[in-house]
Amino acid sequence: MNPETTLSSAGDAVAGKKPKPFIIAHISDMHAGSQYFVPNLMDRAVIELNELKPNVVVVTGDLTNEGFKQEYLLAKSYLDKINCDNLMVIPGNHDARNVGYVHFEEMFGSRQAVLHANGISIVGVDSSEPDLDHGTVGRHRYQWVKEQFQGAGNFRVFLLHHHLLPVPGTGRERNMVYDAGDTLEVLQECDVNLILAGHKHVPHAWRLENIFAVNAGTVCTLRLRGKVRPCYNVIEILEDEVTIWRKYPFHDADLIIKFVPSTVDFEKTARTEPKP
């Protein structure tokens, strides 16, 4: 990383220095119970998150591999170690397998999530369908989403598991949100600034009109495409500047994208894999 632009800790800012950012840590696709799950990576991610002290930790689905109760218990045992007052968890398509959504509701509560804090609003929905890999938000949720963002904060974040825009480096496109066009129109109407998702295990960032869509990789598995490595995202929000990093457990971080919400000017890196 550029030594003058480094990943912040929410507790690091002091008088005379850069204002303290609002930090969102974004992890996704744990796949607890999978043969590719690496406990050491998740342990390290938890340690790093606790050192970072984010304002919010969001988990955008696929906590489990097959939706079984024992997999949920394993995933929850890691998430319970994260020392953050605001933990927002939504399910993914793997979590909805084998009627797994009943275990999700038992352990994590509602499959929707809403937080309003510090002028920032975060709204998450369950885009999964039982035993299907594709996703949908659904017309029945559009009004609910609008109501959550009505009169909400100056910076607005939408969470879901499935990607709303195709992700490069993931092969033939499939399994995205079936009603992506209508959902994007709703989010534009709601003045959403940022969409956070997972699903494809490849980190990437797009700008579509006034919205930035950012995907996370898999945080702790070897279900990887090409040379992508396990990672999670860290979002730093200042008054009119947002910086998003890709953080590798045990390793450094790469800048994904930096943008100005008021003008939607941005700069991003083209790479989807870390420096050697």
C-alpha positions as semicolon CSV with decimal commas, in nm:
position;residue;x (nm);y (nm);z (nm)
1;M;0,000;0,000;0,000
2;N;0,095;0,363;-0,038
3;P;0,250;0,447;0,302
4;E;0,056;0,774;0,307
5;T;-0,277;0,599;0,258
6;T;-0,317;0,315;0,501
7;L;-0,593;0,115;0,659
8;S;-0,729;0,298;0,963
9;S;-0,845;0,183;1,303
10;A;-1,163;0,341;1,433
11;G;-0,983;0,421;1,757
12;D;-0,667;0,572;1,604
13;A;-0,776;0,927;1,520
14;V;-0,653;1,202;1,753
15;A;-0,680;1,580;1,753
16;G;-0,494;1,738;1,462
17;K;-0,505;1,425;1,248
18;K;-0,747;1,304;0,985
19;P;-1,103;1,273;1,124
20;K;-1,202;0,930;1,248
21;P;-1,381;0,735;0,974
22;F;-1,692;0,525;1,018
23;I;-1,567;0,173;0,945
24;I;-1,765;-0,116;0,801
25;A;-1,593;-0,454;0,792
26;H;-1,744;-0,675;0,523
27;I;-1,692;-1,051;0,534
28;S;-1,864;-1,311;0,320
29;D;-1,878;-1,673;0,212
30;M;-1,735;-1,852;0,516
31;H;-1,877;-2,189;0,403
32;A;-1,832;-2,342;0,747
33;G;-1,843;-2,720;0,716
34;S;-1,696;-2,730;0,368
35;Q;-1,386;-2,939;0,303
36;Y;-1,229;-2,614;0,180
37;F;-1,298;-2,423;0,503
38;V;-0,972;-2,311;0,671
39;P;-1,022;-2,249;1,046
40;N;-0,687;-2,071;1,078
41;L;-0,794;-1,806;0,827
42;M;-1,119;-1,737;1,010
43;D;-0,939;-1,723;1,345
44;R;-0,700;-1,467;1,200
45;A;-0,979;-1,263;1,044
46;V;-1,152;-1,241;1,382
47;I;-0,829;-1,121;1,547
48;E;-0,779;-0,858;1,277
49;L;-1,137;-0,735;1,303
50;N;-1,108;-0,703;1,680
51;E;-0,788;-0,501;1,636
52;L;-0,954;-0,284;1,372
53;K;-1,255;-0,206;1,596
54;P;-1,503;-0,136;1,317
55;N;-1,832;0,040;1,383
56;V;-2,021;-0,234;1,200
57;V;-1,941;-0,585;1,080
58;V;-2,159;-0,709;0,794
59;V;-2,172;-1,072;0,681
60;T;-2,324;-1,117;0,337
61;G;-2,421;-1,481;0,337
62;D;-2,300;-1,835;0,282
63;L;-2,205;-1,878;0,644
64;T;-2,251;-2,253;0,587
65;N;-2,193;-2,499;0,306
66;E;-2,514;-2,705;0,315
67;G;-2,735;-2,523;0,563
68;F;-2,703;-2,793;0,832
69;K;-2,743;-2,703;1,197
70;Q;-2,392;-2,813;1,294
71;E;-2,249;-2,587;1,022
72;Y;-2,449;-2,293;1,155
73;L;-2,320;-2,365;1,505
74;L;-1,964;-2,364;1,374
75;A;-2,013;-2,036;1,187
76;K;-2,179;-1,874;1,487
77;S;-1,893;-1,982;1,715
78;Y;-1,658;-1,765;1,506
79;L;-1,892;-1,470;1,466
80;D;-1,956;-1,467;1,842
81;K;-1,584;-1,393;1,891
82;I;-1,607;-1,065;1,700
83;N;-1,615;-0,775;1,947
84;C;-1,850;-0,539;1,770
85;D;-2,180;-0,405;1,898
86;N;-2,325;-0,397;1,547
87;L;-2,311;-0,733;1,370
88;M;-2,539;-0,757;1,065
89;V;-2,583;-1,103;0,913
90;I;-2,789;-1,205;0,611
91;P;-2,808;-1,553;0,455
92;G;-2,684;-1,679;0,119
93;N;-2,793;-1,953;-0,118
94;H;-2,590;-2,221;0,063
95;D;-2,754;-2,122;0,392
96;A;-3,099;-2,181;0,240
97;R;-3,021;-2,540;0,146
98;N;-3,187;-2,824;0,338
99;V;-3,433;-2,581;0,503
100;G;-3,130;-2,417;0,663
101;Y;-3,308;-2,083;0,691
102;V;-3,488;-2,212;1,002
103;H;-3,151;-2,250;1,175
104;F;-3,049;-1,905;1,057
105;E;-3,360;-1,751;1,212
106;E;-3,307;-1,945;1,534
107;M;-2,945;-1,832;1,574
108;F;-2,937;-1,489;1,409
109;G;-3,298;-1,371;1,403
110;S;-3,455;-1,194;1,107
111;R;-3,322;-1,263;0,759
112;Q;-3,343;-0,887;0,695
113;A;-3,119;-0,632;0,869
114;V;-3,140;-0,258;0,931
115;L;-2,905;-0,015;1,104
116;H;-2,911;0,366;1,125
117;A;-2,607;0,518;1,295
118;N;-2,386;0,826;1,260
119;G;-2,575;0,948;0,955
120;I;-2,523;0,614;0,780
121;S;-2,804;0,373;0,694
122;I;-2,747;0,006;0,616
123;V;-3,030;-0,216;0,491
124;G;-2,989;-0,586;0,412
125;V;-3,224;-0,841;0,255
126;D;-3,225;-1,217;0,209
127;S;-3,182;-1,275;-0,165
128;S;-3,172;-1,655;-0,137
129;E;-3,430;-1,908;-0,255
130;P;-3,452;-2,250;-0,085
131;D;-3,234;-2,509;-0,263
132;L;-3,164;-2,279;-0,558
133;D;-2,836;-2,108;-0,643
134;H;-2,983;-1,801;-0,808
135;G;-3,113;-1,506;-0,609
136;T;-3,405;-1,268;-0,607
137;V;-3,502;-0,964;-0,404
138;G;-3,867;-0,979;-0,503
139;R;-4,139;-0,724;-0,571
140;H;-4,285;-0,786;-0,226
141;R;-3,968;-0,638;-0,071
142;Y;-3,933;-0,325;-0,283
143;Q;-4,168;-0,114;-0,072
144;W;-4,007;-0,239;0,249
145;V;-3,664;-0,138;0,121
146;K;-3,796;0,208;0,028
147;E;-3,947;0,250;0,375
148;Q;-3,618;0,162;0,547
149;F;-3,431;0,427;0,348
150;Q;-3,702;0,692;0,374
151;G;-3,563;0,984;0,573
152;A;-3,251;0,779;0,638
153;G;-2,887;0,883;0,671
154;N;-2,679;1,080;0,423
155;F;-2,484;0,769;0,321
156;R;-2,684;0,460;0,231
157;V;-2,566;0,100;0,204
158;F;-2,760;-0,198;0,071
159;L;-2,660;-0,558;0,158
160;L;-2,745;-0,881;-0,016
161;H;-2,568;-1,207;-0,091
162;H;-2,603;-1,236;-0,468
163;H;-2,439;-0,996;-0,711
164;L;-2,652;-0,743;-0,896
165;L;-2,388;-0,683;-1,164
166;P;-2,173;-0,945;-1,340
167;V;-1,830;-1,001;-1,185
168;P;-1,524;-1,035;-1,414
169;G;-1,305;-1,341;-1,374
170;T;-1,589;-1,571;-1,272
171;G;-1,659;-1,758;-1,594
172;R;-1,996;-1,774;-1,765
173;E;-2,251;-1,553;-1,592
174;R;-2,514;-1,733;-1,387
175;N;-2,678;-1,730;-1,046
176;M;-2,711;-1,354;-1,016
177;V;-3,025;-1,178;-0,896
178;Y;-3,313;-1,257;-1,132
179;D;-3,478;-0,920;-1,076
180;A;-3,150;-0,726;-1,078
181;G;-3,280;-0,452;-1,309
182;D;-3,586;-0,373;-1,101
183;T;-3,383;-0,392;-0,779
184;L;-3,122;-0,150;-0,912
185;E;-3,398;0,090;-1,012
186;V;-3,540;0,076;-0,658
187;L;-3,195;0,140;-0,511
188;Q;-3,141;0,437;-0,744
189;E;-3,476;0,575;-0,630
190;C;-3,364;0,532;-0,268
191;D;-3,038;0,723;-0,336
192;V;-2,829;0,425;-0,227
193;N;-2,456;0,496;-0,244
194;L;-2,306;0,151;-0,195
195;I;-2,409;-0,211;-0,253
196;L;-2,218;-0,484;-0,068
197;A;-2,248;-0,847;-0,179
198;G;-2,059;-1,175;-0,197
199;H;-2,145;-1,504;-0,371
200;K;-1,883;-1,524;-0,647
201;H;-1,574;-1,539;-0,421
202;V;-1,407;-1,273;-0,638
203;P;-1,364;-0,919;-0,502
204;H;-1,456;-0,645;-0,746
205;A;-1,603;-0,296;-0,771
206;W;-1,832;-0,137;-1,029
207;R;-1,986;0,208;-1,060
208;L;-2,335;0,218;-1,212
209;E;-2,466;0,574;-1,241
210;N;-2,457;0,702;-0,880
211;I;-2,418;0,363;-0,711
212;F;-2,100;0,171;-0,635
213;A;-2,137;-0,208;-0,620
214;V;-1,860;-0,388;-0,432
215;N;-1,822;-0,764;-0,396
216;A;-1,622;-0,944;-0,131
217;G;-1,420;-1,260;-0,180
218;T;-1,439;-1,564;0,045
219;V;-1,287;-1,481;0,383
220;C;-1,169;-1,825;0,494
221;T;-1,199;-2,095;0,229
222;L;-0,996;-2,232;-0,059
223;R;-1,297;-2,219;-0,292
224;L;-1,104;-1,977;-0,508
225;R;-1,101;-1,880;-0,875
226;G;-0,768;-1,830;-1,052
227;K;-0,512;-1,652;-0,835
228;V;-0,760;-1,481;-0,602
229;R;-0,680;-1,532;-0,234
230;P;-0,904;-1,540;0,077
231;C;-0,992;-1,185;0,175
232;Y;-1,251;-0,949;0,319
233;N;-1,333;-0,582;0,267
234;V;-1,289;-0,279;0,491
235;I;-1,492;0,033;0,411
236;E;-1,384;0,368;0,557
237;I;-1,645;0,643;0,535
238;L;-1,566;1,009;0,594
239;E;-1,797;1,305;0,533
240;D;-1,751;1,300;0,154
241;E;-1,491;1,033;0,090
242;V;-1,518;0,656;0,091
243;T;-1,217;0,425;0,072
244;I;-1,255;0,049;0,035
245;W;-0,972;-0,195;0,100
246;R;-0,930;-0,564;0,028
247;K;-0,767;-0,721;0,336
248;Y;-0,595;-1,060;0,331
249;P;-0,584;-1,251;0,663
250;F;-0,221;-1,262;0,783
251;H;-0,120;-1,018;0,507
252;D;-0,148;-0,660;0,389
253;A;-0,433;-0,480;0,214
254;D;-0,494;-0,351;-0,139
255;L;-0,699;-0,047;-0,231
256;I;-1,011;-0,153;-0,424
257;I;-1,177;0,181;-0,485
258;K;-1,197;0,534;-0,348
259;F;-1,489;0,762;-0,434
260;V;-1,657;1,091;-0,350
261;P;-2,031;1,040;-0,287
262;S;-2,131;1,398;-0,374
263;T;-1,972;1,391;-0,721
264;V;-1,936;1,013;-0,772
265;D;-1,578;1,073;-0,889
266;F;-1,371;0,763;-0,824
267;E;-1,042;0,584;-0,870
268;K;-0,994;0,210;-0,848
269;T;-0,737;-0,059;-0,907
270;A;-0,789;-0,295;-1,197
271;R;-0,630;-0,596;-1,031
272;T;-0,843;-0,872;-0,879
273;E;-0,544;-1,047;-0,725
274;P;-0,276;-0,937;-0,476
275;K;0,069;-0,815;-0,557
276;P;0,333;-1,094;-0,551
